[in-house]
Amino acid sequence: MNKEIIKRVEEEAEYLVKTKKTIREIAKKFKISKSTVHKDMKERLKEIDLKKYHIIQNIFQEHIEIRHILGGQSTKTKYLHIKQNNER
């Protein structure tokens, strides 16, 4: 693995641990694809820093456990916004 990739993976991992953002948000921040972030966090990080890999896997597990709640809130907000626009 070249040094640029290692540096990018470490930066992504550090940002994820600090902010607990989603893969999509990290991809947007670092201007890379979601697939790249996923591969970086699931495969490459394991080779670079096993301790941080386990921390990030726990964060991802938290994201999985709450995603249905966040999806419901997002849908509710969307339809409230549509309703408000229709009442104007």
N, C-alpha and C positions, 0 to 999 in steps of 0.2 A: 504494500500500500504506500502510495507516495505521500510526501510531507504535507502537501496542500489538502489532501483528503483527510488526513489525520487531524490537521488543524481545524478544518471545517466541522468534522464530527465532534471534536472537543468543544468548539464554540456552540454548536447546536445543543449539545448535552448540557452545558453550563446554563444556557438560556432556558432550556426546558426545566431544569431543576429549580432555577430562581423563580420563574413565572408560572410554571405548570400549564403552559399554553398547549393547544392541540397541535397535531401534526400539520393540519392545514394552516394554522396561524404561523407556525415556525417556517413552513415552506414559503409563505408570503414574505416574512421578515428577511429570510436569507436569499430570496429570489431564486429558489430551486423548486423542483417538482415535489409533490407529496410522496411519490414513489422513492425519490432519493432520500428524503428525510426518513421514511420508513426503513429503508435498507440501512441507512446510517445508524439508526437507533436500535434496530433488531439484529443486525449482523456485524457491522464494522465496530461498533462500540464495544461489543462483547470481546473482541480481540484487543482493543486498546485499553479499556478500563472496566474490569469486571464488576467492581464495587458500584460504580456509577451506572452501569448497565442494569443492575438489580434495582437501584433506586428508580430509574426511569421506567422499568417494567411495572413497578408498583404504581407510579403515576398513571401509566397507560391503563392499568386495571381500574383505577379510580374513575378515569374518563369513561371506560366501558360501563361501569356500574351506574353512572349518573346520566348517560347520554339520552336515555328515554325521557328523563325529567326535563333536560334542557331542550329537547326536541318539542316536548309539549308546551313549554313556556314560549318557545319561538313561534309555534303555530298560533298560540293564543294571542300573542302580540301582533302577529300578522293580520289576523282577522279583526282584532280591535281597531287596528289602523285602517283597514278597508272599511269597516263600519263607520268610523269617524269621517272618512272622506266622502262616503255616500250621504251622510247627514248634512253636509255643507251645501 
